[in-house]
Amino acid sequence: MAKLLPQFARWTPAALDILRETASRYGAVITVSDLADQVLVRTRVESPTSRRTWLGDFMEITALAAARAGDPPLTSLAVQRDGTVGDVYARAVLATTGDVVRDVETRAAEDRLLCYRALATDLPADGGVPRPAKVRRASSSTTSPRPGRARAAVETKPVKVCPTCFTALPATGLCDYCD
């Protein structure tokens, strides 16, 4: 069973929203890393530890939350940079259905199709087919500004959280409640 961090309570609803948005576009996927980045930005709740220590557990908890909410298996949309889901998704399937998956990539492709059929606004007339995930790289025109045009950079930093009571810390870095 997944280890619970207090931050998961704030992160999970944000992850579900992001995954539902992803499922609204037929064939769309999101990398696990991009999902984590977006969750931290949206919630403004930082992790006290490295992602490697919590990301697998977070994906499992998100899968359980999706199942409880009656959503299709949304975590099938979260892939590695190479388009695979790997063992993390096998854990999510086991936690939500009790199924031990032999071919996790085929299962993920079938589950992604369930997501698109439930939420995509651009589903093909034939209902689509299960297929491997394709991670689209941003084109150079979207990743760098055109010469002569300056883009305003908006930087949002995650909120630092008190490790004792998990409230947002003021600029002093000292918790108003614990110190």
C-alpha positions as CSV (number, residue, x, y, z in Angstrom):
1,M,0.0,0.0,0.0
2,A,1.1,3.5,-0.7
3,K,2.7,5.7,1.9
4,L,0.7,8.8,2.6
5,L,2.2,12.2,2.7
6,P,0.1,15.1,4.0
7,Q,0.6,16.9,0.7
8,F,-1.3,14.2,-1.2
9,A,-4.6,15.5,0.1
10,R,-3.9,18.8,-1.7
11,W,-2.2,17.3,-4.7
12,T,-4.6,14.5,-5.6
13,P,-7.6,16.7,-6.7
14,A,-5.2,18.8,-8.8
15,A,-3.8,15.7,-10.4
16,L,-7.3,14.4,-11.2
17,D,-8.2,17.8,-12.8
18,I,-5.1,17.8,-15.0
19,L,-5.6,14.2,-16.0
20,R,-9.3,14.9,-16.9
21,E,-8.1,17.8,-19.0
22,T,-5.6,15.6,-20.7
23,A,-8.3,12.9,-21.4
24,S,-10.5,15.5,-23.1
25,R,-8.2,15.4,-26.1
26,Y,-8.1,12.1,-28.0
27,G,-4.6,10.6,-28.0
28,A,-3.2,13.1,-25.5
29,V,-0.9,12.0,-22.7
30,I,1.2,13.8,-20.1
31,T,4.5,12.9,-18.7
32,V,4.6,11.9,-15.1
33,S,7.2,14.7,-14.6
34,D,5.0,17.3,-16.2
35,L,2.0,16.1,-14.2
36,A,4.1,16.5,-11.0
37,D,5.3,20.0,-12.1
38,Q,1.7,21.1,-12.8
39,V,0.4,19.7,-9.5
40,L,3.0,21.6,-7.5
41,V,2.3,24.9,-9.4
42,R,-1.5,24.6,-9.1
43,T,-1.5,23.7,-5.4
44,R,1.5,25.8,-4.5
45,V,2.4,23.1,-2.0
46,E,6.0,22.0,-2.2
47,S,7.4,18.6,-1.3
48,P,9.8,18.3,1.6
49,T,11.5,15.4,-0.2
50,S,12.7,14.3,-3.7
51,R,10.1,13.2,-6.2
52,R,11.7,9.8,-6.4
53,T,10.6,9.1,-2.8
54,W,6.9,9.8,-3.4
55,L,5.9,9.9,-7.0
56,G,5.0,6.1,-7.3
57,D,2.9,6.3,-4.2
58,F,1.3,9.5,-5.4
59,M,0.3,7.9,-8.7
60,E,-1.2,4.9,-6.9
61,I,-3.2,7.2,-4.6
62,T,-4.4,9.3,-7.6
63,A,-5.5,6.1,-9.3
64,L,-7.5,5.1,-6.2
65,A,-9.0,8.6,-6.0
66,A,-10.0,8.4,-9.7
67,A,-11.7,5.0,-9.2
68,R,-13.5,6.3,-6.1
69,A,-14.8,9.3,-8.1
70,G,-16.1,7.0,-10.8
71,D,-13.5,8.2,-13.3
72,P,-11.9,5.9,-15.9
73,P,-8.3,4.8,-15.1
74,L,-6.9,8.3,-15.6
75,T,-3.3,7.5,-14.5
76,S,-2.9,5.5,-17.7
77,L,-2.5,9.0,-19.3
78,A,0.7,9.7,-17.3
79,V,3.7,8.3,-19.1
80,Q,7.4,8.4,-19.0
81,R,9.3,10.5,-21.6
82,D,9.5,7.4,-23.9
83,G,5.7,6.9,-23.8
84,T,5.7,3.9,-21.5
85,V,3.9,3.6,-18.2
86,G,6.1,0.9,-16.6
87,D,5.7,-0.7,-13.2
88,V,4.2,2.4,-11.6
89,Y,1.0,1.8,-13.6
90,A,1.0,-1.9,-12.8
91,R,0.9,-0.9,-9.1
92,A,-2.0,1.5,-9.8
93,V,-4.0,-1.3,-11.6
94,L,-3.3,-3.7,-8.8
95,A,-4.4,-1.2,-6.2
96,T,-7.6,-0.2,-8.0
97,T,-8.7,-3.5,-9.5
98,G,-6.7,-6.3,-7.8
99,D,-5.5,-7.3,-11.3
100,V,-1.9,-8.5,-11.7
101,V,-1.0,-7.1,-15.2
102,R,1.3,-9.1,-17.4
103,D,1.5,-6.7,-20.3
104,V,1.3,-3.3,-18.6
105,E,1.7,-1.3,-21.8
106,T,-1.2,-3.0,-23.6
107,R,-3.3,-2.6,-20.5
108,A,-2.4,1.1,-20.3
109,A,-3.3,1.6,-24.0
110,E,-6.7,0.0,-23.4
111,D,-7.3,2.1,-20.3
112,R,-6.3,5.3,-22.1
113,L,-9.0,4.5,-24.7
114,L,-11.5,4.2,-21.9
115,C,-10.5,7.7,-20.7
116,Y,-10.8,9.2,-24.2
117,R,-14.2,7.5,-24.7
118,A,-15.5,9.0,-21.4
119,L,-14.0,12.5,-21.7
120,A,-12.6,13.4,-25.1
121,T,-14.4,16.0,-27.1
122,D,-12.7,15.0,-30.3
123,L,-13.2,11.2,-30.3
124,P,-13.1,9.7,-33.8
125,A,-16.4,8.4,-35.2
126,D,-15.2,4.8,-34.9
127,G,-14.6,5.3,-31.2
128,G,-10.8,5.1,-31.5
129,V,-8.4,2.3,-31.0
130,P,-6.0,1.4,-28.2
131,R,-2.5,2.4,-29.2
132,P,0.9,3.2,-27.7
133,A,1.3,6.7,-26.2
134,K,3.2,9.2,-28.2
135,V,4.8,12.0,-26.2
136,R,4.7,15.1,-28.3
137,R,7.7,17.4,-28.1
138,A,6.9,21.1,-28.1
139,S,7.9,22.7,-31.4
140,S,10.7,25.2,-31.4
141,S,8.2,28.0,-32.2
142,T,6.4,27.3,-28.9
143,T,9.4,26.8,-26.7
144,S,11.4,29.9,-27.6
145,P,10.2,33.4,-28.3
146,R,10.5,34.9,-31.8
147,P,13.4,37.3,-32.3
148,G,12.3,40.8,-31.5
149,R,9.4,39.7,-29.3
150,A,9.9,39.6,-25.6
151,R,7.9,37.3,-23.5
152,A,7.0,38.1,-19.9
153,A,8.2,35.3,-17.7
154,V,5.8,34.4,-15.0
155,E,7.5,32.5,-12.2
156,T,5.5,30.9,-9.5
157,K,7.3,29.2,-6.6
158,P,5.7,26.5,-4.6
159,V,4.8,27.5,-1.1
160,K,7.2,26.2,1.6
161,V,5.3,24.2,4.2
162,C,6.0,23.7,7.9
163,P,7.2,20.1,8.4
164,T,5.3,19.8,11.7
165,C,1.8,21.2,11.0
166,F,1.9,21.5,7.2
167,T,0.7,25.1,7.0
168,A,2.3,27.6,4.6
169,L,5.4,29.3,6.0
170,P,5.7,33.1,6.0
171,A,8.7,34.8,4.3
172,T,10.6,34.5,7.6
173,G,10.6,30.7,7.2
174,L,9.4,30.3,10.8
175,C,6.0,28.8,11.5
176,D,3.6,31.2,13.2
177,Y,1.9,28.2,14.9
178,C,4.8,26.0,15.9
179,D,7.6,28.4,16.7
